[in-house]
Amino acid sequence: MSDQPEQPDEGRIAAADEGLVAAALEQRRPAPSRQFTMRLREHLTELEARAHRPARLRLLVAAYISCGALVLALAALGATGHGPFA
């Protein structure tokens, strides 16, 4: 026999032991301080206040719709055998 103590086999950990370990880890998990939470909330609300819509949102939407309609019209012309790619 050897003088070294037996090492537990990691593969043999029971589900109950895993539950106990998980519960212990959750109890010891550090929580952020109240001051940190308040500063984070202020920072996030400040970022949200700075976010805004583009100045010409309606113009951008109209441009995208127009381009999409043009591409669909070209595809329809091509499908009928006419148009620039026929």
Backbone bond lengths (Angstrom), bond angles and torsions (degrees), N, CA, C in turn:
res aa  C-N    CA-C-N  psi(-1)  N-CA   C-N-CA  omega(-1)  CA-C   N-CA-C  phi
1 M - - - 1.432 - - 1.526 109.57 -
2 S 1.324 116.15 151.24 1.462 120.20 -177.60 1.525 109.88 -95.01
3 D 1.335 115.18 160.44 1.460 121.20 179.81 1.521 112.43 -84.44
4 Q 1.343 117.78 -7.46 1.453 121.24 -178.08 1.522 110.01 -82.62
5 P 1.353 117.02 139.13 1.474 118.77 177.57 1.526 109.75 -69.90
6 E 1.309 114.35 150.84 1.464 119.23 179.92 1.518 110.27 -68.91
7 Q 1.313 116.25 136.65 1.455 122.14 176.53 1.522 107.94 -91.02
8 P 1.321 117.33 135.24 1.466 118.78 179.05 1.530 109.76 -67.44
9 D 1.306 115.21 142.70 1.464 120.70 178.09 1.525 107.88 -78.98
10 E 1.343 116.51 120.53 1.455 120.84 -176.71 1.525 112.24 -63.76
11 G 1.301 117.45 -25.17 1.450 121.08 -179.76 1.515 113.46 -73.74
12 R 1.322 117.04 -12.19 1.469 120.65 -175.81 1.523 113.80 -100.18
13 I 1.313 118.20 12.93 1.469 119.91 179.26 1.523 108.47 -68.45
14 A 1.299 116.15 127.18 1.461 121.18 -177.86 1.525 110.14 -78.21
15 A 1.315 116.03 158.98 1.460 121.21 179.89 1.531 110.84 -62.52
16 A 1.323 117.38 -33.52 1.462 120.52 178.96 1.522 110.29 -65.48
17 D 1.340 116.57 -39.78 1.462 120.44 177.99 1.519 110.49 -64.13
18 E 1.319 117.34 -39.58 1.460 120.95 178.51 1.527 110.17 -63.42
19 G 1.334 116.72 -39.05 1.460 120.15 177.18 1.513 112.23 -63.60
20 L 1.327 116.69 -40.26 1.469 120.54 178.19 1.525 110.92 -65.70
21 V 1.314 116.43 -41.63 1.461 120.38 178.92 1.523 109.68 -64.49
22 A 1.324 117.03 -43.18 1.466 120.41 179.82 1.517 110.84 -62.41
23 A 1.326 117.37 -42.48 1.463 120.50 179.62 1.523 110.86 -64.48
24 A 1.331 117.24 -40.51 1.463 120.47 179.34 1.523 111.09 -65.73
25 L 1.316 116.96 -40.51 1.465 120.33 179.15 1.526 111.21 -66.07
26 E 1.314 117.68 -39.12 1.464 120.65 178.90 1.524 111.45 -66.03
27 Q 1.322 117.22 -36.53 1.467 120.23 179.77 1.522 111.25 -69.51
28 R 1.331 117.37 -34.85 1.458 121.08 -177.40 1.529 112.96 -90.77
29 R 1.324 118.30 0.75 1.459 121.04 -178.08 1.524 109.81 -65.69
30 P 1.316 117.30 128.09 1.468 118.40 -179.22 1.522 111.06 -71.72
31 A 1.304 115.93 141.76 1.462 121.86 177.44 1.525 107.72 -105.77
32 P 1.335 117.66 145.79 1.464 118.91 178.78 1.528 110.63 -66.57
33 S 1.317 114.49 151.08 1.465 118.95 -179.12 1.526 110.10 -70.58
34 R 1.318 115.49 162.13 1.461 121.73 179.83 1.526 110.47 -62.92
35 Q 1.335 116.04 -39.53 1.466 121.02 -179.57 1.529 110.42 -63.76
36 F 1.342 116.90 -43.53 1.460 120.33 178.45 1.524 110.89 -61.98
37 T 1.315 116.87 -43.46 1.464 121.07 -179.72 1.520 111.05 -61.17
38 M 1.328 117.06 -43.35 1.465 120.48 179.99 1.525 111.47 -66.29
39 R 1.340 117.63 -42.42 1.465 120.03 178.98 1.520 111.46 -65.44
40 L 1.326 116.75 -38.34 1.457 120.20 177.49 1.519 111.13 -64.68
41 R 1.330 117.29 -42.63 1.463 121.30 178.43 1.527 110.57 -61.61
42 E 1.338 117.14 -43.96 1.463 120.80 178.52 1.520 111.46 -62.29
43 H 1.328 115.82 -42.39 1.469 120.03 179.66 1.526 111.35 -63.34
44 L 1.318 117.08 -44.22 1.466 120.19 -178.75 1.517 112.16 -67.66
45 T 1.325 117.63 -38.55 1.464 118.99 177.83 1.523 110.99 -69.11
46 E 1.328 117.67 -32.49 1.462 121.01 175.83 1.523 110.73 -66.29
47 L 1.323 116.83 -41.99 1.465 120.25 177.15 1.529 111.23 -62.87
48 E 1.335 116.04 -40.19 1.459 120.47 -179.78 1.525 110.91 -66.18
49 A 1.314 116.36 -36.28 1.466 119.93 -179.88 1.530 111.17 -67.83
50 R 1.338 116.62 -32.42 1.460 120.05 179.81 1.522 112.84 -76.00
51 A 1.324 116.83 -25.59 1.468 119.99 -179.96 1.525 108.52 -69.12
52 H 1.324 116.01 134.56 1.452 119.65 -178.64 1.524 109.79 -147.78
53 R 1.301 114.79 167.75 1.456 120.83 178.00 1.520 109.38 -75.91
54 P 1.328 116.84 153.66 1.467 119.08 174.03 1.530 109.89 -60.16
55 A 1.309 116.96 150.63 1.465 121.76 -175.82 1.528 111.57 -62.97
56 R 1.288 117.35 -37.74 1.474 121.26 -176.72 1.520 110.61 -114.12
57 L 1.311 116.35 53.80 1.461 121.08 -176.45 1.525 111.58 -61.68
58 R 1.318 118.04 -44.99 1.469 120.87 -179.58 1.525 111.06 -62.20
59 L 1.337 117.34 -38.90 1.457 120.92 178.10 1.524 111.11 -65.24
60 L 1.327 116.96 -41.26 1.466 120.75 177.93 1.526 111.42 -63.36
61 V 1.316 116.86 -44.12 1.467 120.82 179.48 1.529 110.25 -62.76
62 A 1.329 117.09 -43.86 1.463 120.88 178.95 1.521 110.96 -62.84
63 A 1.336 117.86 -39.39 1.461 121.34 179.18 1.528 110.88 -65.11
64 Y 1.328 117.75 -43.12 1.465 120.69 179.11 1.528 111.13 -65.39
65 I 1.316 117.34 -40.67 1.466 120.45 178.62 1.515 110.59 -65.40
66 S 1.318 117.32 -41.43 1.468 120.98 179.28 1.522 111.43 -63.37
67 C 1.315 116.17 -44.88 1.474 119.77 178.75 1.525 111.08 -63.17
68 G 1.304 117.00 -40.99 1.466 120.30 178.13 1.514 111.62 -63.75
69 A 1.321 116.94 -41.42 1.468 120.44 178.55 1.522 110.65 -64.77
70 L 1.342 117.27 -39.39 1.468 120.73 177.88 1.525 111.42 -63.41
71 V 1.310 117.11 -42.68 1.468 120.54 178.69 1.523 110.52 -64.70
72 L 1.323 117.74 -41.24 1.465 120.31 177.56 1.524 111.25 -64.68
73 A 1.328 117.49 -38.42 1.467 120.36 178.55 1.522 110.38 -65.67
74 L 1.328 117.92 -42.00 1.468 120.57 177.36 1.526 111.16 -63.80
75 A 1.317 117.08 -38.72 1.464 120.40 178.38 1.524 110.38 -66.31
76 A 1.316 117.66 -38.98 1.468 120.81 178.53 1.534 110.23 -66.10
77 L 1.330 117.48 -41.49 1.463 120.48 176.49 1.526 110.56 -62.14
78 G 1.290 116.80 -43.12 1.466 120.32 178.47 1.513 112.64 -64.45
79 A 1.316 118.17 -35.44 1.460 121.57 179.18 1.513 111.59 -69.65
80 T 1.322 118.25 -28.32 1.457 120.88 179.10 1.526 112.50 -86.42
81 G 1.342 116.77 -4.44 1.466 119.13 179.20 1.496 113.37 95.92
82 H 1.267 118.95 4.43 1.453 123.56 178.66 1.512 109.60 -114.75
83 G 1.277 118.59 177.79 1.453 121.75 173.92 1.509 112.57 98.08
84 P 1.326 117.64 -177.82 1.449 121.87 -172.09 1.533 114.25 -70.80
85 F 1.314 119.26 -23.91 1.453 121.08 -176.84 1.528 113.60 -108.88
86 A 1.316 117.20 16.04 1.468 120.72 -177.63 1.503 111.52 -80.18
